[in-house]
Amino acid sequence: MHRLLGGIVLLLLAALALLRSSIGTQLDGFTVDEPWHIVAGTAYVRGGERHLNPEHPPLVKLWVGAAMPEDFRLGPEPELREKAQEREWVEKTMFLDNDADRAQQRARIAMWGFHGLLLAALGVLLWRAAGFAWAAGTLAFLVLEPTIAAYLPVVMTDGPLALTLTCAVVAAGILAATWQWRWVAITGTAAGLALGTKHSALAGLLGVWLVLVAGMYAGLHHGGLRELLRRNGQLLACAALAIVVLWAQYGFRFHADRDGGDAFNRALDDKIAEVATPSLRGALEVADRLHVLPRAYLWGLADTVRTGVEGRGWPVHLVWGHRYEGRTPWFTWPAILAAKLPLALSALALLGVALLWRTPLPATVRWMLAALLAASVMHLAALAISPAAWGGVRHATPLIAAAAVLGGGAFAEAWRRRSRTLLAGCAVLLAAAFAMTIREPRLWEYHNELAGGSANAWRYFSNEGLDLGQRFNEIRAFHDREIASSGQPLYSGVWLVESQIRAARLAYRPRVETLDDTNVDGVYEGWFVYANTDRLPLPQTDWDPEEVFKDLTLVAQLGNVGIWHGRQVRPKTRASSLAFRVMEYLYKENGKDWALVARRLEEVAALMPYKVDAGVELGNAYLRLGQRDAALAAYRRLLEQKKLPLDAKVADQLRAHIARIESGQALATIEPMRNPWME
């Protein structure tokens, strides 16, 4: 009866988490990445191919793809050349060929079901490892935590990573304490699911593996060499099972497609060659040559290393109200977590640390906490290695789940001590977290009081933890109510999906529509969408809000997005839009008029000499035209400008490329430099 009642309580807590999520995300539109995952997952399920969206493993996409209605249409797929072109095709498929609102509802229901199962599994595992109070306390923490709740209906990989990795951590703790074969199977399965969720699971799983290796060698003290060898065999079986579970998600095929091909938007060999770190590039080449992992997984891993570990040259970062150039400061991720976690829940997690620090704990709990610590340290280290933090808290969700486990530990220890004071303190902290967050209508945007609350967090941070496109429905409603009848165009300074705009019939107009644009002065009149962070000065790019918004009036505030009306005269804004239009010409339209590209990008470089994508493509255009001196001048301009710091790896690539051109080698034999911003 106790088990039955306990199971019911855990299921109710999981259901409460889903209910809280549904209330706090009911106004959200798609994130900008969801259409890509949904269309790719549908293609996986229906055709078995895995070449679409290989930058993420397939678990979430397979789950959602299976939930899409039968009449969800997948049109003829073009021959893919670049990520931008693939994104354009999947967005057209979602918004122009299908009922996107219906697809989103199906996807949300599917993801709530998926996350509900993971929450229930985590509760059961914690109950087995550390007792019912610990399991219930952890789930209660997750019920109230806004960030996890925001990701429960979203077709992205961050929420699933937090829960699958934590399940693997808890199962590994039990395995390290018992060394029973059933826990080998459970731990291996959980690790395989985490691998199939997101490539960054590798960091946390490495920490778990190190703890299990320590547990293996502890066998020497309990059974000598024979026990050590037995545990070694179990550990190898656990790792093998995790790899098998990952392969199963790729249909046990090395190549992405059924015909033995790999129709990625960019060849895997080229993708691996772009990894700058020799050791990492070599490891990827060996894994590919020996067929250690599916090619689609290796493609995504190369992409993760290139963009996440090595970086894309992100030059300036807003962290707690200050601009930092170059790499993010060391405290970036602790600052992001400190601003996103409700203060009461942070206090509950810290209380758990204080109570558990010197308390004698059962072996299972000790091993579980060791695995949790190791996984968290490794994940945090992986984040710290990255030179940028554009993803915000969504890249740190495993650390939020770890905080939840510590909060559950506070409850467990209070219950073990039968301390009314401690139990009341834990209850008060949960009640305070409820009071602090219950009125938050958009859980994705939540920030605590340290960051000025959700309404003022844009003054302190600029990352995807503030907004990722979910305000589109409100922009559309404002357009239909105010803009449509005005006869004036809508211009955007935020990331809006073009196919979504077209499907909604907005009066949207790109600032530069064609490469024949003659609006050199950058004169625009109408309605303008800007992120709140655009109201902060950015001297490195001469962005002065007083100049930008001088003749504009703020007419609507939609969370972290503002709609302005009036007249704007800004040549640099036009130059930036012109550069974007050139990239579309090159990478979506496969344009080859290099003289036209050079002429247009010279206009951009004259006003924005620090703009990396424009500078690289300008040099490439001259290289293709056979103009050695002009190509060198274009590449050198990026290195010589002092306005905006250049990423160290990008600078090294530029110097190496310049050296090849200066060597006298025939220009026709020199490959153009890969645009760092294409990843």
C-alpha angles and dihedrals in degrees: 000000000000091000091048093050092044092051091050091051092051091048090049091051090050089049090050089054090054092046092050089048093051092052095046096046103037092107095048123113124200120306110236091255101048098082089056093053094044096049092044092049092050089052090049093054097043102040105017093231118137103190097100116090095355092167088087127048115249108246099098093037092052091050094050094039089059089054097054115110119258092246093058100121127222110192127204110302116231123225101275120229108162140010091251092056092048091050091051092052096049091047091052088049092053102041106026102032100037145035097267095189091055091046090051092052091050090048094049092052091048093050093047088054092048094048092042089059091048092049091050091048091050091050092051092047092049090047089055094044103040110004138268096286091057092048094047093046092051093050091046088054090051092048089062101035107105101205097054090044090052092056098046095090096032122105095227133106103241100082094044090048092055093052101038092047092049090049088053090049094052093044090049090053090056091045092051090052099044109020090208119158094234089061090049086059095044094046093047092049093049091048091050091052090050090051089051092052105056136346092234087070085083092075095053093041090053088059091049090049092053091053091049090050088054088051090050093055090046084068088077089072094048105041110355125233094335092058091045091054092046092053091045089056091049091049092051090048090051092052092045091051091051090053091047091052089051092049090049090061088058092049090255089284124135093203121061097235135053093240091060094258134119109220094182120156086249129022115261093232090056091045093053092044089060092062104104100198107087096210094050093044090050093050091052091049092051092047090052095046093049095041091236093152135013114280093237089056091049090050090055092044091053089049091050092050093047097047103025107033101028096029137219098257096270099178109190131034132193108216120169094338098312130102115231123191126216115002121013114263118260094255095055098106096041087050092051091050092045089054097045104043114081107252093237092054091048087053091050092052091048090048088055091054091049094049096044097041098091101010118120104244133189115262093252092055093046092052092044092053091046090054090046092051094046094047092047094048092049093047092048090048090053089052092047091052091059111091093218140043103202093136093061121192095345088076089054100050093119088063090054089052089050089053088052091055090051090049088052088052090059090057092046094051093045089052093046091053091045086225112165089192094055093043090050090048092053091047091049091052091051090048090049091050089051091051093046096051111024094089093051105115095190111044093185091064097045118133125168131241094274089068094044094264127278093303095059105029091103088072090063107031139030112193142103091281087080100049140341102182100292093127094070094105091058092046088053092049092050090048093052091046101043115003104045094064094044095071090222126120128251118232123192134214093177132069107277121169108243095212090050089052092050093048090052091047094231119174088243120157126184111230088234113033100171138014087249090070113142101182092115094159092056098233114174132167128188135049125344132197116207136168115244090243087066086072089070120084120250106192093182089071097028090250105162114177091201089060096039096050098030095114097025129095123210105235102168136021114204105179107282092354125080130195116214133188132205141055128320130192112188124141092189092058089052090048092052090050090048090055090051090051090052090053090053090050091051103039105026102031097032090230118189106183095116095176089057091047092050093047094051095043092050086065089053095046092050091061101027109030090164095060102116101197093049093046095050094046091047090055090046091052092053090045090056090047090054094243103139099178094046091049092050091049092052094050093043092051089068091052095044100047113098100193100088124024115244120226109258095234092048089049090051091050091050093050092049091049092048090050091055091051093046092050090077094246113156107271092224089064095051115092115225114256114264111249105244091212094060092081 
